[in-house]
């Protein structure tokens, strides 16, 4: 057992924060292990979708404030944002600071009905790297400002209403809900799914004309893959396709 657990099953990668006695607060060793786990997922041919979760009663209490060593959290966030494959996050309990930044970096977010979210940094007299970069840009700006300026925590219901969460679950159904979404994704052609994400990321800040051109180039590339041929053949033969990821 290490700081971060990584395992694959049925084309799903399970990345688990494993410091439950400290509410999975991230120290330097855990930070390094987490980065390694994401890099492993990116290059793992057996993993088409990943679920990020935290063991114990809370997903993650953010940065371990007893940790004095500097962490390149901005570089980690950019790396996670740019993963070529889908990342689902499953959150229970508290999700604050650095942990919430990881949630914003993920593609699909599921939280328990009693989970809470926020950046309480101002209550400790410090600013934040992730908060200003994510909160007022992914959420309506006025709500992002309010939660950053007050340090209040957002309820799961409010997070769902504002679009931070895709789904609400109970503690007992959290992982099952995440796995249900993950299996729906992994049932599709992995290169096509990755192409959807690639085209989206490349076009985020571009005018619609350029986004369409990028999407066209990527779609034409994927149309030449073995999986695209298998998809067409399976459709004509009225059977379930067998994807090779090629």
N, C-alpha and C positions, 0 to 999 in steps of 0.2 A: 504494500500500500504506500503510495506516495502523496505528494501535495495535490497532484491532479491525476485522476484515473482516466484512462483511455481504453476503450474496447470497441470492437466492431461486431455487428451481427446483422445478417440479412441486408447488407449494403447501408446500414445505419451506423454512424459513429456516435458513441456516447462519451462526452467529455464532462467530467464531474469534478467540481471543486471539493476537495477532501480535507477540510480543516474545521470540522463541525464544532469542536470545542471552543473555537474563536469566532463562531458564526461565519466561517470561511473568509475572514478578513485577510486581505492579500499582503503578504510580506514579500521580501525580495526573492526568496527561493520559490515561493508559489508563483510569483510573477514570471520568473524564468521558465518554470514548468508549464505554465499556461501558454506562453508564447510557443514553446516547443510542441505542445499538443495541437495548437492551431496549424503550425507548419506541418505536422504529421498528417493532419486531416487533409490539408491542401494537396499533398502528394500521395495519399493513400488510395490506390486504385480500387480497393474493396469498399470504400466509403463514398456514397453518393449524396447523403444528407447527414448533417450532424445535429445532435441535441446537446445543448449546454445546460447543465443543471448544477445545483449545489446540495451537498449532503447535509442532513440535520434539519433544524427548524427554521433556518434562514438561508436564502440563496447566497447572499454575500453582504457583509457589513462594510464593503468598500475597502479603501486603503487602511492597512494596519498602522495606526498612528504611533505605535511604538517602534516602527521601522524607520531608521534614519538614512538608509541608503537610497540614493535617487533611482527612480525607475523611469524609463523612456515610455511613459504611458501614451503619449501622443503617437509615437511610432506603432505601438501595439494596436491602438484604435484604428489607425489607417490600414494596418495589415488585415485586421478583422473585417473592416468595411469592404476591402477589396478581395476577400476570399472568392474564388471562382465558383464555389459550390454553396448550396443553401445552408444557412445556419438558423436553427430554431432554438429559442431559449425558453426554459421552464423555470418560473420563479415562485418561490414561497417565502413567507416571512418578510424580512427587511431586504431591500435592494436600494442601496444608497451610494452616492458618490461614484467612485470608479466602477462599481458594479452596475450602476444605472447606465453609465457610458457604454459598457459592454452590451447591455440590452438594446440601446439605441443602435449599436453597430450590427446587431443581428437582423435577420430578414423577416422572421415571423416570431411573435412574442406571445407567450401564454403565461398567465399568472393565476394564483389562487385568489379566491374572493377576499381573503384576509391579508393579502400582501400589501406592502407599502413602498413608496418610491420617493426619492428626492435627493437634494444636495443640501445638507445641513451645515455646509462649510462655514457660512457667515456666523453661526453660533459658536464656532471655535476660533473666530478671528482670522480666518484664512479664505483665500479665493479658491478657484477651481480651474482645472484645465478642461475637463469634459463638460461641465455644466454650461458655460457660455457657448461652447461649440455645438452643443446638441439641443438643449432645452428650448431656446427661443427660435430654433430653426425647424425642428421636427414637430413642435407643438405650436398652437397659436402664441404669438410672441408675448402678449399680455399675460397669459397664464404661465409661460416660462419665466418671465420676469418675477411674477408674484412668488412662485415657489422658490426661486433662487434668492430673492431679496429677503423673504421671511424665514427661510430654512424649514418651512413646514413640510411634512410628508404628505404625499398624495395617496389617497385610498385606491384600491384596485378598481372600484366602480368609476372613480373619476378618471383613472388612467385609461380605462376602457372607453369611456365617453369621449375623451380627447384623442383617441386613436393611438395611444401608446401601446395598448394591448390588442391583439387580434381576438383572443378568447379568454374567458374566465372559467376556472375549474375549481373543484374542491381539492383539498389536500390529497384525498384518496384517488382522485382521477387526473391529477396533474400530468404525470408521466404518460398515462394512457392517452390523454388528449394530445400531448406532444407527439407521441408515436403514431397516432392516427393520421395526423397531418403529414408526418414524415413519410409514412408508408404510401400515402396518396402520391407524394412527390416522387418517391423512389420507384413507384410503379411505372413512371414515365421514362422516356429515353433520357439518360443522364446528360448527354452532350447537348440535347435540345434545351433542357432545363438550364444548364450552364450558359448556353447562348442567350437565353432570355435575360439572365442576370448580367452577363457581359454587356449586352446592348443597352440595358438600363443604366448601368454604372457609367459607361462611356458617354452616354447622352444626357446625363443629369443636368449639366450646366449649359447645354447647347440649345440653339434655336431649333424649332421643330424640323426645318428642312435638313439640318445636319443629323438630327436624331434619326430621321427616316433613312438617310443614306447609310448611316452606320448599321442600322438594323437590317437593311437590305443586304449589305455585304456579308454580315454574319449569317443571315438566314440562307443566303446562297451557298455559303461554306458548309453549313450543317446539312443542306439538301443533298450533298455529295457523300455523306457518311453511310457506313453500313447500316446503322440504326435507322436512318431515313428510308433506306430501301426495304429493311425488315418491316418497318411500320406500314408502308404501302402494301407489301405482300400480305402481311397479317390481316390488314383491313379487307383486302380482296378475298382472302380465304376465310374470313369471319372467325378468326382465332385470336388469342391473346399473343401479342408480340413478345419475343425473347430478345432483350437488349444485350448488346455486347460492350457498349461504351466505346465503339469504334466508328 
